[in-house]
Amino acid sequence: MTDSGADLLRDRVGARVQEPFCAVLVEAGETTVAVHDVPRDGDVELGSVSKGITGLLLHDAIDRGEVTLGTRLGDLLDVNSDVGALTLGRLATHTSGLPRLAPGTPFKKTWRWLVHAENPYGESLDELFEQLRTVRPKGDRASYSNLGFMLLGHAVAAAAGTGYASLARSRLFEPVGMTGAYVADSPEALTSTAVRGHTRRGQEAEPWTGEALGPAGGVRATVDDLALFVRALLCGAAPGIAALTPVRDFAGEAVRIGAGWLTSAVKDRHITWHNGGTGGFRSYVGLDLENQRGVAVVRASPRSADRVGLDLLGGQ
């Protein structure tokens, strides 16, 4: 890994991003990283990029013979019969019919997130299952579901006889060399170098941690972890790499989905990607697999990182 070109990358990203950020560009076999007001060893929130990680863990478990796309959720988790009839394949492609979030989130909790930037996702796994008691899936139309990916990740972990945080560490982070990456189950799990994000008003946002949240939005990583992650995805060395392969339309023919990962047609190229957002961060990981070019951008604010990432990929 080399830092050559880091100043240029910092200038390219910084021209469009005023807040603290970290960025990775991999092209022609060379990796460039840049940070601005973020410690090199500071871990940042990846938000829903965690879903892409969960998709990789699903396909790694399939490769190990632990589950299949047809495995039913009820065979792995203690959920009601309607939810239990859902297959892991439907969860992975957002066709489960589950709502975006579990019902019953108190209005007060949502209000305190909007006004005071508090974490709205602190539930334990038991609390998540309790919220599921009255949930009934509705059809198989493609519809983005945080809840579905929470259940998917915990189901894959259950099949392996462990918890999601441990599964991600042992089967993805350690093999790829992502020594600073982890799943924050609680505020106490945060490292001393954990970076804090901010709201549009400049207010420090409470970190999004929670056992239930992990598979859908609880992963944190450093910029060097992201560099290794992007490289492993581009060269196909990441465990469960089949997660990137599109298997059905998601938003018409223009956007297709694999296991969490989306593939879009951009200027006659196919970009495989996932983005993410939390109370204080926005993230984007994008891959031009055919041309072996990949990026990761995380900014410590709720302003989108997508356009910056696409610009680095040459897609703007």
Secondary structure as the mmCIF struct_conf table of DSSP 4:
data_model
#
loop_
_struct_conf.conf_type_id
_struct_conf.id
_struct_conf.beg_label_comp_id
_struct_conf.beg_label_asym_id
_struct_conf.beg_label_seq_id
_struct_conf.end_label_comp_id
_struct_conf.end_label_asym_id
_struct_conf.end_label_seq_id
TURN_TY1_P TURN_TY1_P1 SER A 4 GLY A 5
HELX_RH_AL_P HELX_RH_AL_P1 ALA A 6 GLY A 14
TURN_TY1_P TURN_TY1_P2 ALA A 15 ARG A 16
BEND BEND1 GLU A 19 GLU A 19
STRN STRN1 PHE A 21 GLU A 27
TURN_TY1_P TURN_TY1_P3 ALA A 28 GLY A 29
STRN STRN2 GLU A 30 HIS A 36
BEND BEND2 ASP A 37 VAL A 38
TURN_TY1_P TURN_TY1_P4 ARG A 40 ASP A 41
STRN STRN3 VAL A 44 GLU A 45
TURN_TY1_P TURN_TY1_P5 GLY A 47 SER A 48
HELX_RH_AL_P HELX_RH_AL_P2 VAL A 49 ASP A 63
TURN_TY1_P TURN_TY1_P6 ARG A 64 GLY A 65
BEND BEND3 GLU A 66 GLU A 66
TURN_TY1_P TURN_TY1_P7 LEU A 69 GLY A 70
STRN STRN4 ARG A 72 ARG A 72
HELX_RH_3T_P HELX_RH_3T_P1 LEU A 73 ASP A 75
TURN_TY1_P TURN_TY1_P8 LEU A 76 LEU A 76
BEND BEND4 LEU A 77 LEU A 77
HELX_RH_AL_P HELX_RH_AL_P3 SER A 81 GLY A 84
TURN_TY1_P TURN_TY1_P9 ALA A 85 ALA A 85
STRN STRN5 THR A 87 THR A 87
HELX_RH_AL_P HELX_RH_AL_P4 LEU A 88 ALA A 92
TURN_TY1_P TURN_TY1_P10 THR A 93 HIS A 94
BEND BEND5 SER A 96 SER A 96
BEND BEND6 ARG A 100 LEU A 101
TURN_TY1_P TURN_TY1_P11 PRO A 103 GLY A 104
HELX_RH_AL_P HELX_RH_AL_P5 PHE A 107 HIS A 116
BEND BEND7 PRO A 120 PRO A 120
HELX_RH_AL_P HELX_RH_AL_P6 LEU A 125 GLN A 131
HELX_RH_3T_P HELX_RH_3T_P2 LEU A 132 THR A 134
BEND BEND8 ASP A 140 ASP A 140
HELX_RH_AL_P HELX_RH_AL_P7 ASN A 146 ALA A 159
TURN_TY1_P TURN_TY1_P12 ALA A 160 GLY A 161
BEND BEND9 THR A 162 THR A 162
HELX_RH_AL_P HELX_RH_AL_P8 TYR A 164 ALA A 168
HELX_RH_PI_P HELX_RH_PI_P1 ARG A 169 PHE A 173
HELX_RH_AL_P HELX_RH_AL_P9 GLU A 174 VAL A 176
TURN_TY1_P TURN_TY1_P13 GLY A 177 GLY A 177
TURN_TY1_P TURN_TY1_P14 THR A 179 GLY A 180
STRN STRN6 TYR A 182 VAL A 183
BEND BEND10 ASP A 185 SER A 186
HELX_RH_3T_P HELX_RH_3T_P3 PRO A 187 ALA A 189
TURN_TY1_P TURN_TY1_P15 SER A 192 THR A 193
HELX_LH_PP_P HELX_LH_PP_P1 ALA A 194 ARG A 196
STRN STRN7 HIS A 198 HIS A 198
TURN_TY1_P TURN_TY1_P16 ARG A 200 ARG A 201
BEND BEND11 GLY A 202 GLY A 202
HELX_LH_PP_P HELX_LH_PP_P2 GLN A 203 GLN A 203
STRN STRN8 GLU A 204 GLU A 204
HELX_LH_PP_P HELX_LH_PP_P3 ALA A 205 PRO A 207
TURN_TY1_P TURN_TY1_P17 GLU A 211 LEU A 213
HELX_RH_AL_P HELX_RH_AL_P10 GLY A 214 GLY A 217
STRN STRN9 VAL A 219 ALA A 221
HELX_RH_AL_P HELX_RH_AL_P11 VAL A 223 CYS A 235
TURN_TY1_P TURN_TY1_P18 GLY A 236 GLY A 236
BEND BEND12 ALA A 238 ALA A 238
TURN_TY1_P TURN_TY1_P19 PRO A 239 GLY A 240
HELX_RH_3T_P HELX_RH_3T_P4 ILE A 241 LEU A 244
BEND BEND13 THR A 245 THR A 245
STRN STRN10 ARG A 248 ASP A 249
BEND BEND14 PHE A 250 GLY A 252
TURN_TY1_P TURN_TY1_P20 GLU A 253 ALA A 254
STRN STRN11 VAL A 255 ILE A 257
BEND BEND15 GLY A 258 GLY A 260
STRN STRN12 LEU A 262 VAL A 266
TURN_TY1_P TURN_TY1_P21 LYS A 267 ASP A 268
STRN STRN13 ARG A 269 GLY A 277
BEND BEND16 GLY A 279 GLY A 280
STRN STRN14 ARG A 282 ASP A 288
TURN_TY1_P TURN_TY1_P22 LEU A 289 GLN A 292
STRN STRN15 ARG A 293 ARG A 299
BEND BEND17 ALA A 300 ARG A 303
HELX_RH_AL_P HELX_RH_AL_P12 ASP A 306 LEU A 312
TURN_TY1_P TURN_TY1_P23 LEU A 313 GLY A 314
#
